[in-house]
């Protein structure tokens, strides 16, 4: 079922929206009638390119770095000032590096801290900052982008899977305490055909796709469709994890 027009009058804030899943989600939200805040960290030019391609007007790029809680609060205040509301928050931004699971020394403290800050503390800080606006909406939705690595213990590194497992648990807890005004849903993709993981090759992508029951690659838009469905159609769903992994978990 199409979502065209379903989000008219709504405001969606998407972190990590300058590329990949975030950018695809921003596009679908705009097509559904929402005004979109395209959150970015270093990709200001990419964010502006995303804004220029969105349907209709009223969208805005905002600097939303996951490690800077003070800036996240400033963005929440700016959204309230400029838009007057926030109905949807998508935590799509994240960070990882490819580290062989057997190489424990390569997974040093600095990298562990960077991954946990980006994938756990950052989303929590963003949710905390936007909860007042989402509650005021009365029908707020938070969608956290996780990973199948959280359940399988696979992924680009041990700490990446662990960080996404923490995000899953955090999302369940938040679903309990933020209802009924806010729903919290996790979308957990498998290996997505984007440039998110530095060093991941097309050969790796093809091998991963071939190992799934559906034997096809997952694109950013496939995940974005699950994100927007969580908002527009799965209206009785909260605290759940939605897999978009071509059956890789089987």
C-alpha positions in Angstrom: 0.0 0.0 0.0 1.4 3.4 -1.0 2.1 6.0 1.7 1.5 9.0 -0.6 0.0 11.8 1.4 -0.3 9.8 4.6 2.3 12.0 6.4 1.0 15.4 5.2 1.6 17.9 8.0 4.1 15.7 9.8 7.8 16.4 10.5 10.4 13.6 10.3 14.0 14.0 11.6 16.4 11.5 10.1 20.0 11.2 11.4 22.6 10.0 9.0 20.4 11.1 6.1 23.1 12.4 3.8 23.5 8.9 2.3 22.4 5.3 2.4 19.4 4.2 4.4 18.9 7.6 5.9 18.8 9.3 2.5 16.4 6.7 1.1 14.2 7.1 4.2 14.2 10.9 3.8 13.0 10.6 0.2 10.1 8.3 1.1 9.0 10.5 3.9 9.0 13.5 1.6 7.0 11.6 -1.0 4.5 10.7 1.7 4.0 14.4 2.4 6.3 15.0 5.4 8.7 17.8 5.9 12.1 16.3 6.5 15.1 17.3 8.6 18.1 15.8 7.0 20.6 15.2 9.8 24.3 15.0 8.8 27.7 14.8 10.5 30.5 15.6 8.0 28.5 15.3 4.8 27.0 18.8 4.4 27.3 18.8 0.6 25.7 15.3 0.4 22.9 16.5 2.7 22.2 19.5 0.6 22.1 17.3 -2.5 19.5 15.1 -0.7 17.5 18.1 0.2 17.5 19.4 -3.4 16.1 16.0 -4.6 13.3 15.8 -2.1 9.7 16.2 -3.2 8.1 19.6 -2.4 9.7 22.2 -0.2 10.1 22.9 3.5 12.9 20.5 4.2 16.1 21.4 5.9 19.6 20.0 6.5 20.9 20.2 10.1 24.3 19.3 11.6 23.5 16.4 13.9 26.7 14.7 15.1 26.1 11.7 17.3 29.0 12.4 19.7 28.0 15.9 20.5 25.0 15.9 23.0 24.9 19.7 23.3 24.6 20.0 19.5 21.9 17.4 19.4 19.9 19.4 22.0 20.4 22.6 19.9 19.0 20.8 16.9 16.0 19.7 18.8 15.4 23.3 19.9 15.9 24.5 16.3 13.3 21.9 15.0 10.8 23.2 17.6 11.5 26.8 16.7 11.4 26.3 12.9 8.9 23.5 12.5 6.9 23.6 15.7 6.8 19.8 16.0 8.5 16.5 15.4 6.4 13.4 14.7 9.0 10.9 13.5 12.6 10.3 14.5 14.8 7.9 12.6 18.2 7.0 14.1 20.0 5.9 10.9 23.4 7.3 11.6 26.1 4.9 12.8 29.7 4.0 12.6 31.8 0.9 12.1 35.1 -0.4 10.8 35.9 -3.8 9.5 38.0 -5.8 12.1 38.4 -9.5 11.8 36.6 -11.1 14.8 39.7 -13.2 15.6 42.0 -10.2 15.9 41.3 -9.0 19.4 44.3 -6.7 19.5 43.0 -4.7 16.5 39.8 -4.0 18.3 41.4 -1.3 20.5 39.8 0.8 23.2 39.5 3.9 21.0 37.6 2.0 18.3 35.3 0.4 20.9 34.5 3.9 22.3 33.8 5.4 18.9 31.4 2.6 17.9 29.6 2.6 21.2 29.3 6.4 21.1 27.9 6.5 17.6 25.6 3.4 17.8 24.4 3.5 21.4 25.0 6.8 23.3 24.3 8.9 20.2 20.9 7.4 19.4 19.9 7.6 23.1 21.0 11.2 23.3 19.0 12.0 20.2 15.9 10.3 21.5 16.2 12.0 24.9 16.4 15.4 23.1 13.4 14.8 20.9 11.1 13.0 23.3 9.2 16.2 24.4 8.3 17.0 20.8 7.4 13.4 20.0 5.2 13.2 23.0 3.5 16.4 22.1 2.7 14.9 18.7 0.6 12.3 20.5 1.4 9.8 17.7 5.2 9.9 17.7 7.3 7.2 16.2 11.0 6.4 16.7 12.6 4.0 14.3 16.1 2.8 15.2 18.2 1.2 12.5 20.0 -1.9 13.9 21.5 -4.9 12.2 21.1 -8.6 12.0 24.6 -8.8 13.5 23.0 -8.0 16.8 21.4 -11.4 17.0 24.0 -13.5 15.0 27.2 -12.1 16.5 28.5 -11.5 13.0 29.1 -8.2 11.2 32.0 -5.9 10.5 33.4 -6.3 14.0 32.6 -7.8 17.4 31.8 -4.4 18.9 29.5 -3.4 16.0 27.3 -6.4 16.6 27.4 -5.7 20.4 26.5 -2.1 19.9 23.5 -3.0 17.8 22.4 -5.6 20.4 22.5 -2.7 23.0 20.4 -0.6 20.6 17.8 -3.4 20.4 17.6 -3.8 24.2 17.4 0.0 24.7 14.6 0.2 22.1 12.5 -2.4 23.9 12.9 -0.6 27.2 12.0 2.8 25.6 8.9 1.3 24.0 7.7 0.4 27.5 8.3 3.8 29.0 7.4 6.1 26.1 4.0 4.5 25.2 1.3 5.3 24.5 2.3 8.6 22.9 5.4 7.2 21.2 6.0 3.9 19.5 9.6 2.6 19.2 10.5 0.1 16.4 13.8 -1.4 15.4 14.5 -2.2 11.7 17.4 -4.6 11.4 18.8 -5.1 8.0 21.3 -7.7 6.8 24.3 -6.6 4.7 23.0 -3.5 2.8 24.5 -2.5 -0.6 25.8 0.8 0.5 29.2 2.3 1.3 28.6 2.2 5.0 31.4 -0.3 5.8 34.8 0.9 4.6 36.6 -1.8 2.7 33.6 -4.0 1.9 33.8 -5.1 -1.7 31.2 -6.0 -4.3 32.5 -9.6 -4.1 31.7 -9.6 -0.4 28.2 -8.3 -1.1 27.5 -10.9 -3.8 28.7 -13.7 -1.5 26.4 -12.5 1.3 23.4 -12.2 -1.0 24.0 -15.7 -2.4 24.0 -17.1 1.2 20.5 -15.9 1.9 17.3 -17.9 1.0 16.1 -15.1 -1.3 19.6 -14.8 -2.9 19.4 -11.1 -3.6 21.2 -8.0 -2.3 19.5 -5.7 0.1 19.4 -2.1 -1.2 19.0 1.1 1.0 15.4 1.5 -0.4 14.4 -2.0 0.8 15.3 -0.9 4.3 13.7 2.5 3.9 10.4 0.8 2.9 10.4 -1.0 6.2 11.1 2.3 8.0 8.2 4.1 6.4 5.9 1.1 6.9 6.7 1.2 10.6 5.3 4.7 10.7 2.3 4.5 8.3 1.1 1.0 8.5 2.4 -0.9 11.5 0.4 1.3 13.9 -0.1 -1.4 16.5 3.6 -2.3 16.6 6.1 -1.2 19.3 9.1 -2.7 20.9 9.5 -5.1 17.9 12.5 -5.9 15.7 11.7 -6.0 12.0 14.3 -8.0 9.9 15.1 -6.9 6.4 17.8 -9.5 5.7 16.5 -11.7 2.8 16.2 -14.5 5.3 19.8 -14.5 6.3 18.9 -15.2 9.9 17.4 -18.6 9.0 
